[in-house]
Amino acid sequence: GVLALLAHVAVRLRAPCADPLLLPIAVLLNGMGLVLIYRLDLETPGDRAAPTQLVWSTLGVALFIMVVAALRDHRLLQRYAYVCVVAALALLALPILFPAVNGARIWIRIAGFSIQPGEFAKVLLAVFFASYLAANRTALAYAGRKIWRFRRLQLPTGRVLGPIVTIWLLSVGVLVLERDLGTSLLFFGLFVVMLYVATGRTGWIAVGLLLASLGAVAVGRLEPHVHSRVEDWLHPFATIEAGEGPNQLAQSLFSFAAGGMSGTGLGLGHSVLIGFAAKSDFILATAGEELGLVGLSALFLLYGLLVERGYRAGLSLRDPFGRLLATGLASIVALQVFVIAGGVTGLIPLTGMAMPFLAQGGSSVVTNWAIVALLIRVSDSARRPRHTAHDAPRRTPHGTSHPTPRPAPHDPSRALPHAPLPAPLHDEDPRRPG
């Protein structure tokens, strides 16, 4: 409650025109995550995760307040686009130097603490993509002379598209080496969505789906760790038939089935049987079992409303950078929710990512609070009333301020108080009445 109050005061003082729903949704999702993690802690006395998650949530809210207070204009981030991309690539490559955990090299473990640098890198890459696409949107939208054409699909020249594709390939290549294909899929989706928003060409969506399908098939066959997850997705009950007991995906499906429409009640489920990932990857199964389909739908609607408000803030802006930045940040949340929820419910193979605000994960919750802070700043710029230098605000009897109306400069009768009436046209008779 204290953290929510401090964040609210920061928004009222520094971004008074911001969207009023962004902060309450983030607080509700983060608080619900703490409740579910604490509930699972009651059945795992040797693994207390809720106090640590509360500490990370405090750091996330502190970062939120710092961003809202220090960043007065979101357009300042456009100056540091290349600094952001260098920092993002460095953060993505850093876990390669550390040992793998559960088959993936995405964590940095120092003195008992673990950090996932890829969570911070996605925000930095979103800033770079928004800056570069805003500066080159015209060249990306229109074809040049030497272009490969396939019906309505037109690809820009390599000089325009080359730098951003190179940066994206480097980031995805590092992620493939780390076997973190969930974040790789997130970056790929972010890349395609922002290209589509910048150019308005639906061909980018088709190309993105085609490349994603080809990459998924290739990696699923060549990478053993990913291949095992694909096999578990195709045959979730194979381990039961072999007499080895249910795997994590099967336990997750059992949890959803046991919850039914209204759920078993908070604290009355058995999703802790999923194992070590019950508080992180599969925390959505706990929500589905104990809150039921009704509670799960409410969570999805909260995420959908958060994403919609981010899109609305971006569409209300005039500057291309702010529009792309808000769209990219909201798309990160949307893609992450889709990938995680799809994996836990058996729609797509598991990826091992953290549900925004809900799941255990310090880096994830801090990054998501930074995303909400940037959306707060963008929405404040989008909703702030615009006054010109000649429009001095005047006070109304109720205390609200409105700009003083000024006559349009093209109206001669208003610009000149004593201007004569215009002379009649040549084909009019001045003596005719009317």
C-alpha positions, 0 to 999 in steps of 0.5 A: 500500500505504501509503495502504491501511494508513493508511486501515485504521488509521483505521478500526480506531481510529475505526470498529472495528465497521464492515463489514470489506469496504467498505475492501478493495473500494475499495482493490482497485478503485482499485488496479485502475484505477491499473494499467489507466491506467498500462498505457494510459500505456505506449502514449501517451507524451505523455499520462501520466495514472497519476501524476495519478490517484495524486495524486487517489487520495491526496487521496481517501484523505486525505478518507476518513481525515478523514471517518472520524476527524472524523464521530463520528455520521452523524446530525450531517449531518442538521442541515446538510441545507439547507446541503448543498442550497445548496452542491450547487446552487452547485456544479452552476451554477458550470461554466456560467461556463466554456467547454464541453469535448467538448460539455458544461459540467461542468468547471472549468479553472483553471491547468491543473487541471480539477474536476467539481463535479457529482461532489461535488454528488451526495453533498450532494444525497443528504444533503439527500434523506435528511434531508427524506424522513426528516422527512416520510416519514409525510406522503409515505406516506399520502394527504391530502384533496386528492390525485390518485388513479390506482388504487393510486397516491396522490400527497401534497399539494404542500405536502409534496412541493413543496420536494423536487421543486423542488430536484430540478427545479432540479438537473436543469435546471442539468444539462440546460443543461450537457448533462450528461445522465448525471449528470442521469439519476443524480440522477433515479434517486437521487430515485426510489429514495430516495422508494420507500425512504422511502414503501414505495410501488411507484407511485414506481418506475412514475412514475419510469420513465415520466418518465425515458422521456418525458424521454429521448425529448424530450431525445434529439430536441431536443438535438443533442449527445444526439441524435448519441449516440442515433444512434450507439447505434442504428447503431454501425457506420454510420461504418464503412459510410460509409467514415469508420472506426469510432467510439468505441462500435464500437471498444469493441464490438470490444474486448469481442469480441477479449477473449473469455472469458479476455482477451488478457492485461494489456497485450496489447490494442488498446483504446488505439485508442478514442482520448482516452476510453480512460482515462476513459469507455471504460476498461471496454473495456480491462478487457473486452479484456485480462481477458476476460468472467471479469475483467469479471464479477469487477469487476461482482461487486465493485461489486455487493458494495460496493452490497449492503454499503451496503444492508445497513448501511442496513437494520440501522439504526433511525433513518430518516435513516441508513437513507436515507443509506446507501441513497442512497449505495449507489444512487449507486454502483449507478446510476453503474455501470449507466449507464456499463457500459450505455453502453460495452457498447451497452445504452443511449446513452453518457453520458460519466460516469466508472466509480467508482474505475476510470476517470481522473478526480480529482473522481470518485475523491475523491467515491467515497472520501467515499461509502465513508467515510460508508458506513463510518461508517453501518455502524459505527453499525449493527454497534455493540453497544447497551448500556443504562445499567444493562448494565455490560459484564463481562469473560469469561475470554477477554477479550471483554466482554458486557453483564451480564444483568439480569432483565426488569422485568415478571417479579415472581419475578425483580424481587422475590427473596422474592416469594410465589407468586401466589394460585390463581385462583377456579376452582382447588382449592388442595387438588388435587395439582399 
